[in-house]
């Protein structure tokens, strides 16, 4: 399984990868991107099975990243991991095609339960 | 002043949420203290602007303390200046995000800006209410400062 993690914080990318490994995705190949624009390029290059993205990022934010993917016909499972998470944003994420939104702070169990709920299994 | 109190209570919840999750970076108890924020200290700031509220929220401490928090947060053996600014802005963003989620019912237009790290002093508008939360940890005192513009 290939998982693309997009976040402008290197620390947060590392923490997300670590938590996904602890959630059972220890055999996955992880690809990292520092913003939505880089995420878009890496998604086309690596065809990930799952994309986990921050919402607020410079260059191209997570929502624009998701919109570009869907506009190109890419239906990869996409979820946000963000410090945001207001009801309006959750609704916007859903209507744009995101499968989930996890608010920080989170735990490995949050990832495990959420990914299982959307049918992503290690 | 109730906005300030509500925001500060939400910040305390945010710090506690960090401690209960995977981000065990603080080992002290957050408490509100009656003094002005030590704005000459370095740290990360996030702005939240809404229809009614204009908030600057910061995590500030002595640089050595911020460095230790960054090491705890990332699990790195050592942290460059970039690692420290990256980790501290992320922690401020997370705690501020918890506060925002609580306050959104009071100001549905509230949106957050990208966090910034300042080594110098934050320039504060003249008409602001301030609240300060201190967490005394084993690596030094950490401050969460909230500045709410009056009549925003």
Boltz contact constraints between the chains, C-beta under 6 A:
constraints:
  - contact:
      token1: [A, 9]
      token2: [B, 86]
      max_distance: 6.0
  - contact:
      token1: [A, 9]
      token2: [B, 90]
      max_distance: 6.0
  - contact:
      token1: [A, 10]
      token2: [B, 86]
      max_distance: 6.0
  - contact:
      token1: [A, 11]
      token2: [B, 74]
      max_distance: 6.0
  - contact:
      token1: [A, 11]
      token2: [B, 86]
      max_distance: 6.0
  - contact:
      token1: [A, 11]
      token2: [B, 87]
      max_distance: 6.0
  - contact:
      token1: [A, 11]
      token2: [B, 90]
      max_distance: 6.0
  - contact:
      token1: [A, 12]
      token2: [B, 90]
      max_distance: 6.0
  - contact:
      token1: [A, 56]
      token2: [B, 114]
      max_distance: 6.0
  - contact:
      token1: [A, 83]
      token2: [B, 93]
      max_distance: 6.0
  - contact:
      token1: [A, 83]
      token2: [B, 94]
      max_distance: 6.0
  - contact:
      token1: [A, 83]
      token2: [B, 97]
      max_distance: 6.0
  - contact:
      token1: [A, 85]
      token2: [B, 101]
      max_distance: 6.0
  - contact:
      token1: [A, 86]
      token2: [B, 101]
      max_distance: 6.0
  - contact:
      token1: [A, 86]
      token2: [B, 104]
      max_distance: 6.0
  - contact:
      token1: [A, 104]
      token2: [B, 94]
      max_distance: 6.0
  - contact:
      token1: [A, 105]
      token2: [B, 17]
      max_distance: 6.0
  - contact:
      token1: [A, 105]
      token2: [B, 18]
      max_distance: 6.0
  - contact:
      token1: [A, 105]
      token2: [B, 21]
      max_distance: 6.0
  - contact:
      token1: [A, 105]
      token2: [B, 23]
      max_distance: 6.0
  - contact:
      token1: [A, 105]
      token2: [B, 94]
      max_distance: 6.0
  - contact:
      token1: [A, 107]
      token2: [B, 21]
      max_distance: 6.0
  - contact:
      token1: [A, 107]
      token2: [B, 22]
      max_distance: 6.0
